[in-house]
Amino acid sequence: MAEKEKKKKVLNPKYRFAVSNDTTFEELWRIRLTRQNAFLVLAIIILVLVGGTSLLISYTSLRELIPGYPNVEMRRDLLMNAIRLDSLEREIELRDKYFANINSIIAGDGPVDQFSMQTAVGSTGSINYQITPEDSAFRATVESNGQFSLSMGRGTVESIPSLSNLHFFPPLKGLVSGKYEPSKKHFGTDIVAEPRAMVSSVLDGTVIFTGWTMETGYVIEIQHSNNIVSVYKHNATLLKEAGDEVRAGEPISVVGSSGELYTTGPHLHFELWYKGEALDPERHILF
C-alpha cells in the first residue's frame, strides 16, 4: 500500500507557488498545483492573452499598425472614390438621355425618354401626406403667378420671325449677383431671391432635361421655338419632368442652393442659348 502511494506521488507530483515577504519571510499568498492543473492554468492564461490581443486589434486603432491594413485616410479615399464613381455613372446616363432627347426634338419628334431624379424613398404608398399652412400659402402663390402666362398655346417659327419680336418672361424676380462673362466660362446670369421663390419659364416650350449634377445641383432645361434653349440651375425642387409642355410664366421649379460647386446661397443661374450659342440674358430680359 505504501509503495502504491509512493508511485502515485511520483506520477502526480504537486507544486506550490508562494509569495512571501523578503524581510519577515511571511507567506502572503500560495497556490498548490499538480502537473495537470499547471498545464490547465497555463492554457487559460494563453487563451486570455490571445483573446485580449485580438479584441484590442479588432476594436482599437492598433489594427492600423498591421502592414497592409488601410488607415482612416485610405478608407475615406476609398469611400469618396466609390461615391464619385456612382455620380459619374449617373452623369453619363443623364448626358446620353439628354442628347437623345435633343436629337429627337430637333427632328420634330417628342422626347424619346422621359426621366427625372428618383428619390431614395422607394414606395410612397405608406407616406401620410398632410397639408400644412406653408404648403397652402405656397400653392396659392404658384396659382396666382400662373395666371400671368403670356400665351395659351405653343408658338411656332412662323409666328416668331426673330428674337427682337420675342417677349421673355422673367424667370425670377430678384437682384442680379453675377453677370454673363463668357471669358470666365460663366455663360449665364445669377439672380438672388428669397428662399423658396418660384422660377418661371421664359417662353412656351418643352422640358428636355430634369436632373441633378454635382456642380450645379437640380437643373431643368427647356426647348423653345426658333432653336432657343433656356437653362435653370441650382434649384431646390423641380416642378416639371422631361417631356412636359410649359407656358411662358408658368412655375417650373423652386429657387435653391443645390450643388457642391458654384453656389454660395439661394439663387438662380439662368442661361439662354440660341442655335447653340450662349446669349447674354440681360440683353433680352428685364430682371
DRENSE-202279 format. One record per residue (C-alpha): residue number from 1; chain; x negated, z negated, y negated. Coordinates in Angstrom, 3 decimals. Layout:
BEGIN
<k:NUM	c:A	X:X	Z:Z	Y:Y>
...
//
This chain:
BEGIN
<k:1	c:A	X:0.000	Z:0.000	Y:0.000>
<k:2	c:A	X:-2.836	Z:-0.853	Y:-2.355>
<k:3	c:A	X:-4.533	Z:2.454	Y:-1.522>
<k:4	c:A	X:-1.342	Z:4.415	Y:-2.433>
<k:5	c:A	X:-1.082	Z:2.680	Y:-5.825>
<k:6	c:A	X:-4.782	Z:3.354	Y:-6.422>
<k:7	c:A	X:-4.317	Z:7.071	Y:-5.650>
<k:8	c:A	X:-1.225	Z:7.158	Y:-7.905>
<k:9	c:A	X:-3.217	Z:5.721	Y:-10.803>
<k:10	c:A	X:-5.966	Z:8.288	Y:-10.238>
<k:11	c:A	X:-3.482	Z:11.203	Y:-10.180>
<k:12	c:A	X:-1.397	Z:9.892	Y:-13.093>
<k:13	c:A	X:-3.819	Z:8.150	Y:-15.451>
<k:14	c:A	X:-2.365	Z:6.534	Y:-18.573>
<k:15	c:A	X:-3.854	Z:6.851	Y:-22.031>
<k:16	c:A	X:-3.373	Z:4.623	Y:-25.030>
<k:17	c:A	X:-3.790	Z:5.762	Y:-28.610>
<k:18	c:A	X:-4.079	Z:2.917	Y:-31.058>
<k:19	c:A	X:-4.614	Z:2.464	Y:-34.785>
<k:20	c:A	X:-6.405	Z:-0.776	Y:-35.746>
<k:21	c:A	X:-7.779	Z:-2.439	Y:-38.843>
<k:22	c:A	X:-11.531	Z:-1.800	Y:-39.038>
<k:23	c:A	X:-12.187	Z:-5.227	Y:-40.565>
<k:24	c:A	X:-9.961	Z:-7.542	Y:-38.556>
<k:25	c:A	X:-9.599	Z:-5.273	Y:-35.501>
<k:26	c:A	X:-5.889	Z:-5.960	Y:-35.670>
<k:27	c:A	X:-3.939	Z:-3.324	Y:-33.758>
<k:28	c:A	X:-1.440	Z:-1.750	Y:-36.157>
<k:29	c:A	X:0.072	Z:0.997	Y:-34.014>
<k:30	c:A	X:-0.276	Z:2.172	Y:-30.454>
<k:31	c:A	X:1.252	Z:4.602	Y:-28.022>
<k:32	c:A	X:0.840	Z:4.977	Y:-24.277>
<k:33	c:A	X:0.950	Z:8.422	Y:-22.718>
<k:34	c:A	X:0.468	Z:9.887	Y:-19.321>
<k:35	c:A	X:-1.142	Z:13.260	Y:-18.847>
<k:36	c:A	X:2.252	Z:14.985	Y:-18.661>
<k:37	c:A	X:3.556	Z:13.185	Y:-21.768>
<k:38	c:A	X:0.388	Z:14.090	Y:-23.681>
<k:39	c:A	X:0.909	Z:17.781	Y:-22.937>
<k:40	c:A	X:4.588	Z:17.485	Y:-23.933>
<k:41	c:A	X:3.751	Z:15.840	Y:-27.267>
<k:42	c:A	X:1.071	Z:18.453	Y:-27.959>
<k:43	c:A	X:3.540	Z:21.261	Y:-27.207>
<k:44	c:A	X:6.130	Z:19.744	Y:-29.570>
<k:45	c:A	X:3.534	Z:19.451	Y:-32.341>
<k:46	c:A	X:2.531	Z:23.094	Y:-31.887>
<k:47	c:A	X:6.184	Z:24.234	Y:-31.970>
<k:48	c:A	X:6.825	Z:22.236	Y:-35.151>
<k:49	c:A	X:3.762	Z:23.744	Y:-36.825>
<k:50	c:A	X:4.662	Z:27.284	Y:-35.775>
<k:51	c:A	X:8.309	Z:26.862	Y:-36.815>
<k:52	c:A	X:7.393	Z:25.310	Y:-40.159>
<k:53	c:A	X:4.902	Z:28.082	Y:-40.887>
<k:54	c:A	X:7.492	Z:30.750	Y:-40.021>
<k:55	c:A	X:10.066	Z:29.154	Y:-42.331>
<k:56	c:A	X:7.569	Z:28.944	Y:-45.186>
<k:57	c:A	X:6.636	Z:32.592	Y:-44.772>
<k:58	c:A	X:10.277	Z:33.728	Y:-44.480>
<k:59	c:A	X:11.813	Z:31.814	Y:-47.388>
<k:60	c:A	X:8.956	Z:31.425	Y:-49.875>
<k:61	c:A	X:6.650	Z:33.755	Y:-51.781>
<k:62	c:A	X:3.891	Z:33.110	Y:-49.236>
<k:63	c:A	X:5.115	Z:36.189	Y:-47.327>
<k:64	c:A	X:3.759	Z:38.355	Y:-50.136>
<k:65	c:A	X:0.249	Z:37.301	Y:-49.083>
<k:66	c:A	X:0.683	Z:39.186	Y:-45.808>
<k:67	c:A	X:-1.163	Z:42.526	Y:-46.030>
<k:68	c:A	X:1.301	Z:45.417	Y:-46.313>
<k:69	c:A	X:4.302	Z:43.292	Y:-47.282>
<k:70	c:A	X:5.926	Z:44.600	Y:-50.537>
<k:71	c:A	X:5.840	Z:42.272	Y:-53.513>
<k:72	c:A	X:8.580	Z:41.784	Y:-56.118>
<k:73	c:A	X:7.456	Z:44.679	Y:-58.316>
<k:74	c:A	X:7.248	Z:47.067	Y:-55.379>
<k:75	c:A	X:10.739	Z:46.129	Y:-54.162>
<k:76	c:A	X:12.110	Z:46.564	Y:-57.685>
<k:77	c:A	X:10.492	Z:50.002	Y:-57.941>
<k:78	c:A	X:11.982	Z:50.992	Y:-54.578>
<k:79	c:A	X:15.445	Z:49.908	Y:-55.732>
<k:80	c:A	X:15.147	Z:51.748	Y:-59.060>
<k:81	c:A	X:13.935	Z:54.898	Y:-57.296>
<k:82	c:A	X:16.933	Z:54.753	Y:-54.973>
<k:83	c:A	X:19.288	Z:54.407	Y:-57.967>
<k:84	c:A	X:17.589	Z:57.272	Y:-59.801>
<k:85	c:A	X:17.792	Z:59.479	Y:-56.708>
<k:86	c:A	X:21.503	Z:58.774	Y:-56.345>
<k:87	c:A	X:22.081	Z:59.552	Y:-60.038>
<k:88	c:A	X:20.052	Z:62.760	Y:-59.747>
<k:89	c:A	X:22.116	Z:63.953	Y:-56.785>
<k:90	c:A	X:25.291	Z:63.241	Y:-58.742>
<k:91	c:A	X:23.940	Z:65.084	Y:-61.792>
<k:92	c:A	X:23.075	Z:68.149	Y:-59.710>
<k:93	c:A	X:26.537	Z:68.170	Y:-58.148>
<k:94	c:A	X:28.253	Z:67.894	Y:-61.551>
<k:95	c:A	X:25.993	Z:70.615	Y:-63.005>
<k:96	c:A	X:26.848	Z:73.042	Y:-60.210>
<k:97	c:A	X:30.560	Z:72.400	Y:-60.653>
<k:98	c:A	X:30.219	Z:72.752	Y:-64.425>
<k:99	c:A	X:28.562	Z:76.179	Y:-64.179>
<k:100	c:A	X:31.109	Z:77.282	Y:-61.597>
<k:101	c:A	X:33.954	Z:76.351	Y:-63.960>
<k:102	c:A	X:32.234	Z:78.093	Y:-66.896>
<k:103	c:A	X:31.851	Z:81.320	Y:-64.917>
<k:104	c:A	X:35.451	Z:81.172	Y:-63.731>
<k:105	c:A	X:36.856	Z:80.573	Y:-67.233>
<k:106	c:A	X:34.704	Z:83.348	Y:-68.745>
<k:107	c:A	X:36.032	Z:85.680	Y:-66.046>
<k:108	c:A	X:39.578	Z:84.825	Y:-67.149>
<k:109	c:A	X:40.499	Z:82.594	Y:-64.228>
<k:110	c:A	X:41.255	Z:78.885	Y:-64.128>
<k:111	c:A	X:38.725	Z:76.222	Y:-63.171>
<k:112	c:A	X:37.554	Z:76.700	Y:-59.587>
<k:113	c:A	X:37.181	Z:72.979	Y:-59.021>
<k:114	c:A	X:38.690	Z:70.060	Y:-60.867>
<k:115	c:A	X:36.546	Z:66.982	Y:-60.856>
<k:116	c:A	X:36.180	Z:63.753	Y:-62.750>
<k:117	c:A	X:34.377	Z:60.483	Y:-62.434>
<k:118	c:A	X:35.585	Z:58.454	Y:-59.458>
<k:119	c:A	X:35.887	Z:54.725	Y:-59.823>
<k:120	c:A	X:34.458	Z:52.339	Y:-57.265>
<k:121	c:A	X:37.763	Z:50.538	Y:-56.823>
<k:122	c:A	X:38.825	Z:52.706	Y:-53.892>
<k:123	c:A	X:42.511	Z:52.417	Y:-53.118>
<k:124	c:A	X:44.636	Z:51.472	Y:-56.129>
<k:125	c:A	X:47.733	Z:50.635	Y:-54.178>
<k:126	c:A	X:47.074	Z:46.905	Y:-54.310>
<k:127	c:A	X:46.404	Z:46.793	Y:-58.072>
<k:128	c:A	X:49.039	Z:44.990	Y:-60.080>
<k:129	c:A	X:49.401	Z:46.806	Y:-63.415>
<k:130	c:A	X:50.704	Z:44.729	Y:-66.285>
<k:131	c:A	X:51.435	Z:45.906	Y:-69.811>
<k:132	c:A	X:49.649	Z:43.813	Y:-72.412>
<k:133	c:A	X:50.279	Z:43.745	Y:-76.198>
<k:134	c:A	X:46.940	Z:45.523	Y:-76.697>
<k:135	c:A	X:47.996	Z:48.336	Y:-74.331>
<k:136	c:A	X:51.309	Z:48.743	Y:-76.125>
<k:137	c:A	X:49.602	Z:48.934	Y:-79.530>
<k:138	c:A	X:47.067	Z:51.459	Y:-78.256>
<k:139	c:A	X:49.802	Z:53.605	Y:-76.664>
<k:140	c:A	X:51.747	Z:53.607	Y:-79.946>
<k:141	c:A	X:48.635	Z:54.734	Y:-81.842>
<k:142	c:A	X:47.989	Z:57.544	Y:-79.347>
<k:143	c:A	X:51.573	Z:58.769	Y:-79.581>
<k:144	c:A	X:51.574	Z:58.644	Y:-83.394>
<k:145	c:A	X:48.319	Z:60.615	Y:-83.674>
<k:146	c:A	X:49.527	Z:63.089	Y:-81.070>
<k:147	c:A	X:52.378	Z:64.065	Y:-83.412>
<k:148	c:A	X:49.894	Z:65.808	Y:-85.717>
<k:149	c:A	X:48.926	Z:68.518	Y:-83.238>
<k:150	c:A	X:48.268	Z:71.702	Y:-85.233>
<k:151	c:A	X:49.938	Z:74.117	Y:-82.833>
<k:152	c:A	X:52.378	Z:74.182	Y:-79.988>
<k:153	c:A	X:50.786	Z:76.933	Y:-77.953>
<k:154	c:A	X:47.449	Z:78.337	Y:-76.890>
<k:155	c:A	X:45.634	Z:80.570	Y:-79.376>
<k:156	c:A	X:44.292	Z:83.989	Y:-78.420>
<k:157	c:A	X:41.335	Z:86.061	Y:-79.516>
<k:158	c:A	X:43.657	Z:88.483	Y:-81.308>
<k:159	c:A	X:45.235	Z:85.685	Y:-83.381>
<k:160	c:A	X:41.803	Z:84.218	Y:-84.254>
<k:161	c:A	X:39.696	Z:87.073	Y:-85.658>
<k:162	c:A	X:36.777	Z:84.908	Y:-86.910>
<k:163	c:A	X:35.582	Z:81.351	Y:-87.317>
<k:164	c:A	X:36.318	Z:81.405	Y:-91.035>
<k:165	c:A	X:40.042	Z:81.545	Y:-90.297>
<k:166	c:A	X:39.946	Z:78.583	Y:-87.917>
<k:167	c:A	X:41.092	Z:75.120	Y:-88.897>
<k:168	c:A	X:39.269	Z:72.470	Y:-86.851>
<k:169	c:A	X:40.966	Z:69.141	Y:-86.346>
<k:170	c:A	X:38.512	Z:66.242	Y:-86.985>
<k:171	c:A	X:37.578	Z:64.771	Y:-83.594>
<k:172	c:A	X:37.168	Z:61.272	Y:-85.063>
<k:173	c:A	X:37.766	Z:59.548	Y:-88.385>
<k:174	c:A	X:34.611	Z:57.701	Y:-89.400>
<k:175	c:A	X:31.214	Z:57.868	Y:-91.056>
<k:176	c:A	X:28.526	Z:60.398	Y:-90.192>
<k:177	c:A	X:25.445	Z:58.492	Y:-88.997>
<k:178	c:A	X:23.445	Z:61.379	Y:-87.532>
<k:179	c:A	X:23.063	Z:64.885	Y:-88.873>
<k:180	c:A	X:22.732	Z:68.169	Y:-86.999>
<k:181	c:A	X:18.970	Z:68.643	Y:-86.578>
<k:182	c:A	X:18.008	Z:71.320	Y:-84.034>
<k:183	c:A	X:14.295	Z:70.796	Y:-84.792>
<k:184	c:A	X:14.633	Z:67.327	Y:-83.279>
<k:185	c:A	X:16.825	Z:68.637	Y:-80.429>
<k:186	c:A	X:19.860	Z:66.939	Y:-81.978>
<k:187	c:A	X:22.473	Z:69.674	Y:-81.645>
<k:188	c:A	X:25.447	Z:67.708	Y:-82.912>
<k:189	c:A	X:26.805	Z:65.167	Y:-85.362>
<k:190	c:A	X:27.052	Z:61.419	Y:-84.758>
<k:191	c:A	X:30.200	Z:59.745	Y:-86.072>
<k:192	c:A	X:30.571	Z:55.963	Y:-86.250>
<k:193	c:A	X:34.073	Z:54.499	Y:-85.939>
<k:194	c:A	X:35.846	Z:51.308	Y:-84.964>
<k:195	c:A	X:35.753	Z:50.305	Y:-81.275>
<k:196	c:A	X:38.482	Z:51.929	Y:-79.146>
<k:197	c:A	X:39.193	Z:54.578	Y:-81.784>
<k:198	c:A	X:40.687	Z:57.784	Y:-80.384>
<k:199	c:A	X:38.745	Z:61.021	Y:-80.044>
<k:200	c:A	X:40.815	Z:64.192	Y:-80.505>
<k:201	c:A	X:40.358	Z:67.806	Y:-79.526>
<k:202	c:A	X:39.295	Z:70.029	Y:-82.450>
<k:203	c:A	X:41.193	Z:73.082	Y:-81.161>
<k:204	c:A	X:43.526	Z:74.164	Y:-78.402>
<k:205	c:A	X:41.637	Z:74.705	Y:-75.169>
<k:206	c:A	X:40.950	Z:73.872	Y:-71.535>
<k:207	c:A	X:38.856	Z:70.942	Y:-70.333>
<k:208	c:A	X:35.942	Z:72.365	Y:-68.340>
<k:209	c:A	X:33.926	Z:69.215	Y:-67.686>
<k:210	c:A	X:34.511	Z:65.476	Y:-67.475>
<k:211	c:A	X:31.808	Z:63.226	Y:-66.105>
<k:212	c:A	X:29.064	Z:60.699	Y:-66.687>
<k:213	c:A	X:25.375	Z:61.225	Y:-67.341>
<k:214	c:A	X:22.625	Z:58.631	Y:-67.519>
<k:215	c:A	X:21.602	Z:59.669	Y:-71.040>
<k:216	c:A	X:24.938	Z:60.335	Y:-72.771>
<k:217	c:A	X:27.464	Z:58.299	Y:-70.742>
<k:218	c:A	X:31.012	Z:59.650	Y:-70.378>
<k:219	c:A	X:31.192	Z:63.274	Y:-71.544>
<k:220	c:A	X:34.086	Z:65.696	Y:-71.971>
<k:221	c:A	X:33.722	Z:69.400	Y:-72.768>
<k:222	c:A	X:36.491	Z:71.787	Y:-73.831>
<k:223	c:A	X:36.512	Z:75.581	Y:-73.739>
<k:224	c:A	X:38.390	Z:77.121	Y:-76.692>
<k:225	c:A	X:39.316	Z:80.660	Y:-77.544>
<k:226	c:A	X:36.776	Z:83.033	Y:-79.115>
<k:227	c:A	X:33.889	Z:81.655	Y:-76.986>
<k:228	c:A	X:33.928	Z:78.237	Y:-78.673>
<k:229	c:A	X:32.997	Z:75.101	Y:-76.715>
<k:230	c:A	X:33.264	Z:71.554	Y:-78.098>
<k:231	c:A	X:31.380	Z:68.627	Y:-76.542>
<k:232	c:A	X:32.182	Z:64.905	Y:-76.925>
<k:233	c:A	X:29.626	Z:62.336	Y:-75.697>
<k:234	c:A	X:29.187	Z:58.525	Y:-75.364>
<k:235	c:A	X:32.902	Z:57.915	Y:-74.738>
<k:236	c:A	X:34.183	Z:54.619	Y:-73.371>
<k:237	c:A	X:37.127	Z:56.152	Y:-71.482>
<k:238	c:A	X:38.174	Z:59.721	Y:-70.707>
<k:239	c:A	X:41.882	Z:60.530	Y:-71.038>
<k:240	c:A	X:41.710	Z:64.067	Y:-69.614>
<k:241	c:A	X:40.372	Z:65.731	Y:-66.480>
<k:242	c:A	X:38.798	Z:69.115	Y:-65.851>
<k:243	c:A	X:41.442	Z:71.821	Y:-65.844>
<k:244	c:A	X:43.786	Z:70.068	Y:-68.284>
<k:245	c:A	X:45.038	Z:72.099	Y:-71.228>
<k:246	c:A	X:44.854	Z:70.300	Y:-74.571>
<k:247	c:A	X:46.110	Z:70.982	Y:-78.070>
<k:248	c:A	X:44.326	Z:70.544	Y:-81.362>
<k:249	c:A	X:44.574	Z:66.921	Y:-82.470>
<k:250	c:A	X:45.534	Z:65.667	Y:-79.008>
<k:251	c:A	X:43.678	Z:62.467	Y:-77.929>
<k:252	c:A	X:41.193	Z:63.204	Y:-75.147>
<k:253	c:A	X:39.023	Z:60.054	Y:-74.975>
<k:254	c:A	X:38.206	Z:56.672	Y:-76.495>
<k:255	c:A	X:35.063	Z:56.237	Y:-78.562>
<k:256	c:A	X:32.409	Z:54.035	Y:-76.966>
<k:257	c:A	X:28.718	Z:53.419	Y:-76.427>
<k:258	c:A	X:28.212	Z:54.570	Y:-72.837>
<k:259	c:A	X:24.913	Z:55.921	Y:-71.606>
<k:260	c:A	X:21.463	Z:54.377	Y:-71.296>
<k:261	c:A	X:19.772	Z:56.536	Y:-73.956>
<k:262	c:A	X:20.535	Z:57.868	Y:-77.455>
<k:263	c:A	X:23.110	Z:55.206	Y:-78.300>
<k:264	c:A	X:22.957	Z:52.014	Y:-80.334>
<k:265	c:A	X:26.642	Z:51.233	Y:-80.735>
<k:266	c:A	X:30.179	Z:52.677	Y:-80.616>
<k:267	c:A	X:30.013	Z:56.248	Y:-81.923>
<k:268	c:A	X:30.822	Z:59.835	Y:-81.004>
<k:269	c:A	X:28.190	Z:62.515	Y:-80.560>
<k:270	c:A	X:30.055	Z:65.765	Y:-81.257>
<k:271	c:A	X:28.674	Z:69.240	Y:-80.599>
<k:272	c:A	X:30.165	Z:72.641	Y:-81.430>
<k:273	c:A	X:28.936	Z:75.781	Y:-79.639>
<k:274	c:A	X:29.777	Z:79.404	Y:-80.392>
<k:275	c:A	X:28.716	Z:82.139	Y:-77.950>
<k:276	c:A	X:26.003	Z:79.877	Y:-76.528>
<k:277	c:A	X:24.592	Z:78.921	Y:-79.944>
<k:278	c:A	X:24.879	Z:75.418	Y:-81.431>
<k:279	c:A	X:26.683	Z:75.134	Y:-84.785>
<k:280	c:A	X:26.461	Z:72.503	Y:-87.490>
<k:281	c:A	X:29.818	Z:70.686	Y:-87.156>
<k:282	c:A	X:29.753	Z:69.510	Y:-90.783>
<k:283	c:A	X:29.914	Z:73.128	Y:-91.978>
<k:284	c:A	X:33.229	Z:73.642	Y:-90.220>
<k:285	c:A	X:34.844	Z:70.203	Y:-90.026>
<k:286	c:A	X:35.511	Z:67.569	Y:-92.679>
<k:287	c:A	X:34.902	Z:64.189	Y:-91.018>
//
